[in-house]
């Protein structure tokens, strides 16, 4: 996050947004400036972009589609952190609202291209090889470690039910298990 603040590019901003908001790669690639409300401090997630296979007249090809997210719960509003808001506010005044955030252009970046960019950025920074989706996991883990309630984390991530969040991100450590046992016996006394 510090690197992005010191080495600003729109593509780097996408990494920062994912770490700050837990968005999926297709969601951040589809994000436009009009989806970012700096007055109210909210990112509206209502689109995703993906490359799909199409078979037409026996010929197989791929096509980039901009569509609604995979479930109705994926359409959501995410509060913007103060640090991210500080970065976004100056741009909101000068950018074309219909442009995509990662390119600051009318044409979006496709997820495969952005994933490749991210992978090269991680190599350049000598970071462990972490998949792009790891940014989302990092966001969720930090929320849970900060004692955010699980339902809120689930809603922020756009999960269709809380069990997805619990199964993917909630793994009690030994310290938490000991604390639970102590609390139970304290209540029994």
Secondary structure, DSSP 8 states (H G I E B T S, - for coil): -HHHHHS--HHHHHHHHHHHH---HHHHHT-BGGGEETTTTEEEE--EEEEEEEEETTEEEEEEEEE--SSGGGSEEEE--HHHHHHHHHHHTTS-TTSBTTTTBSS---HHHHHHHHHHHHHHTT-----THHHHHHHHHHHHHTT--HHHHHHHHT-SSHHHHHHHH----HHHHHHHHHHHHHHH-
